[in-house]
């Protein structure tokens, strides 16, 4: 199972967004510089790799949650369009009324 399968779409998107944001901040703080030593560059590239892999995974989960949410919203819109309240129908035309009878028992 994945995060998008376990959480509601809005909760999953919120969690993914927070994680992606936190990793983007870490990426911006650890960008390599020409003046960095070899040890510093090795540390920064390790951090960058970890953060970018995390961003990739959480982006996939966020996309899946967005698709699930979109499908759900579309389904709800279609379902809402199928049903009408009884008061939205006009009064029946007396000329078009049908009477059902049950044999000798009446209407």
Secondary structure by P-SEA (a helix, b strand, c coil): ccccccccaaaaaaaaaaaaaaaaaaaaaccccccccaaaaaaaaaaaaaaaaaaaaaaaaaaaaaaaaaaaaaaaaaaaaaccccccccccccccbbbbbcccccc
